[in-house]
Amino acid sequence: MSEYIDVAIREASEKDGEHVQCLLSTYFLDMDEVPIDDFIVAESNGKIVGVAAIADRGCCEVHSIAVHPNYRGNGIGSKMVSRLFETVGHDRVFVRTSSPIFFRKLGFIELPMAEKARLWEDCRECDRFEGCRQHVMCIQLDERSKSC
């Protein structure tokens, strides 16, 4: 889509749960026990077209982000990540992703794969760790802090 899309970003509510799960499943993602209250949604003309969440489980991470395929390329994902950053009480945010280009454009830097095992217990215990295609990335939100 190349035309301007008017999108409102808001906190998700219980009534959005099914829509959030449906959109995440488009990309084989799930809520993974992240409460619906931790999600935000992007809404256009009454339709949820994007979802995202921050989770804080040992490290602050962009847990899930998904934009409806028909609405990709309109800056919705970037707007949602910016909104998530407004709510973060940490100086760094991490992400495990199979879309590193998107996150690089937002200022995230790639970290060595060994960082995944250090940061996430499920990665340490994963029998597919050596062949994992997820990138681990970080962004420094507070310029006074050390780099990622």
C-alpha positions in Angstrom: 0.0 0.0 0.0 1.4 3.4 -0.9 -1.4 5.7 0.2 -1.4 7.3 3.7 -3.1 5.1 6.3 -4.6 6.9 9.3 -3.7 4.7 12.3 -4.4 5.1 16.0 -2.1 3.4 18.5 -3.7 2.4 21.8 -3.4 -0.1 24.6 -5.0 -3.4 24.0 -8.0 -4.5 26.0 -9.5 -7.9 26.9 -11.9 -7.5 24.0 -8.9 -7.3 21.6 -7.4 -10.7 22.6 -8.8 -12.8 19.8 -7.7 -10.2 17.2 -4.2 -9.9 18.7 -3.8 -13.7 18.7 -5.1 -14.0 15.1 -2.7 -11.3 13.8 0.2 -12.8 15.6 -0.6 -16.3 14.2 -0.2 -14.8 10.7 3.5 -14.8 11.4 3.6 -18.0 13.5 3.9 -16.0 16.7 1.8 -16.3 19.9 1.2 -14.4 23.0 3.5 -16.7 25.0 1.9 -15.9 28.3 2.3 -12.2 27.8 -0.9 -10.6 29.2 -3.1 -8.7 26.8 -2.5 -5.6 28.9 1.1 -5.6 27.8 0.1 -5.3 24.1 -0.7 -2.2 22.1 -2.7 -2.3 18.9 -2.7 -0.2 15.7 -6.2 0.5 14.6 -7.4 1.8 11.2 -11.1 2.4 10.5 -12.1 0.2 13.4 -9.9 -2.7 12.3 -6.8 -3.9 14.2 -4.0 -3.8 11.7 -1.0 -4.1 14.0 0.0 -5.5 17.4 3.1 -5.2 19.6 4.2 -6.0 23.1 7.2 -5.4 25.5 8.0 -8.2 27.9 10.3 -7.9 30.9 11.5 -11.4 31.8 15.1 -10.9 32.9 15.6 -8.4 30.1 13.4 -5.9 28.5 12.4 -7.1 25.0 10.2 -6.4 22.1 8.3 -9.6 22.5 6.0 -9.6 19.6 5.2 -7.3 16.7 3.0 -8.0 13.7 1.4 -5.8 11.1 -1.4 -7.2 8.8 0.2 -8.0 5.4 -2.1 -5.6 3.6 -0.8 -2.7 5.8 2.9 -3.4 5.8 5.2 -0.7 4.5 3.2 2.2 5.9 5.3 2.8 9.0 2.9 1.1 11.4 5.5 -1.2 12.9 7.8 1.8 13.5 5.1 3.8 15.2 4.2 0.9 17.5 7.9 0.4 18.5 8.2 4.1 19.2 5.1 3.9 21.4 6.5 0.9 23.2 9.7 2.8 24.0 7.6 5.5 25.7 6.5 2.9 28.3 9.9 1.3 29.0 11.6 2.0 32.3 14.9 0.5 31.1 17.9 2.0 29.2 18.2 -1.0 26.8 15.6 -3.0 24.8 16.4 -6.3 23.2 14.7 -8.3 20.5 15.0 -11.8 19.0 13.9 -11.5 15.4 13.9 -13.1 12.0 13.5 -9.5 10.5 16.8 -7.8 11.4 16.5 -5.2 8.6 13.3 -3.7 10.2 15.0 -3.4 13.6 18.3 -2.0 12.1 16.3 0.8 10.5 15.0 1.7 14.0 18.5 1.9 15.4 18.9 -1.6 16.9 22.4 -3.2 16.6 23.1 -6.8 16.1 24.7 -8.7 19.0 26.7 -12.0 19.0 24.5 -15.1 19.0 26.0 -16.1 22.4 24.1 -13.1 23.9 20.8 -15.0 23.3 21.9 -17.8 25.6 23.0 -15.3 28.2 19.7 -13.3 28.0 17.0 -15.9 27.5 16.7 -19.2 29.4 14.6 -20.8 26.7 17.5 -20.2 24.2 20.0 -21.8 26.6 17.8 -24.9 26.8 16.9 -25.0 23.1 18.2 -28.1 21.3 18.0 -26.0 18.0 20.2 -23.2 19.3 23.1 -23.9 16.9 20.9 -23.7 13.9 18.7 -20.8 15.1 17.9 -18.2 12.5 16.7 -15.5 15.0 19.0 -12.5 15.3 19.5 -11.0 18.7 19.6 -7.2 18.7 19.6 -4.3 21.1 18.9 -0.6 21.2 20.3 1.9 23.8 17.5 4.3 24.8 19.6 6.3 27.3 22.6 7.9 25.6 24.4 8.2 29.0 24.5 4.4 29.5 27.0 2.0 28.0 26.3 0.6 24.6 24.5 -2.7 24.2 
